[in-house]
Amino acid sequence: MNEILTIDQIIARYAPDWVLIGEPQTDEILELQGGKVLFHGPDRDEVCRKAMEYPPGRYALHFLGMIPDDLVLPLE
């Protein structure tokens, strides 16, 4: 998992998981374009715990699954 992949390659390989991406590549509006997949899995909390094992730096956490239309997110 040390190769830099495009977001399309990441989706093709790892959907519908959560992915932790190192060296994220973004466009001018900071939309994720690619990077190195460091870890992936279906459980967001597990991926977040894994992220804490890496030294401080620039990372992206991205969900590759479908978000339900009826999803409700509380704002606190």
N, C-alpha and C positions, 0 to 999 in steps of 0.2 A: 504494500500500500504506500510506496514511496513515490509513485509517479504522479505528476500533475495531470489531472483530468478536467475536462470541461464539465459544466453542470449537466449537460445532456448525457455524457458518459457516466457520471455519478448516479443520475436517476436510473439509467438503464441497468446498472449493476447492483444498486443498493435499495431501490424502492421496494417496499413502502417504509423503510426504516428511518430512524433519526440518524444523522451523520455528524460527526465532529470533523471539521475541515481545517487543516493547517495551511498556512500561507494562502489565505483566501484571495482570489482575484476578483475584483469588482469593477463595474463600469463607473462612469462619471456620476451616476446617482446612487452608487453603492449597492447596486443589485449584484448578487453573487453570480459570477461567471465560471468559476472553477477553483481548483486547489487540490491539496493532497488529503485524501481520506485517511484520518488517523484511527478512527474507530466508528463502528456503526452497530445498531441494534434496535429492537422494537420498543425498548423501555427508555423513555427520555431521562429518567432519573439515573439510570445506569450509565448512560452516555455522559451526563453531566458529572457524575462521580469520576469517570475516566478522565474527563477534561482537567480535573483538579490535579492529576498526576503529571501534567505537562508544565514546563516552566512558563512564567508570564510571557505573553506574546500576543500575536494577532491570530484569532481563531474564529470560526463560524460554526454555529449549531443550526442545522437545517432539517426540517421534517419533509420527507419525500412522499408521504401518504396523502390520501384524500381527506379533506376537512369536511365533516358533515355540514349540510346546509342549516341544520337546526342547532348547531353548536352555540352555546351561550357562555360568554366569558364575563365573570364579574369584574367590575372595575373598583378597585379599592384605593 
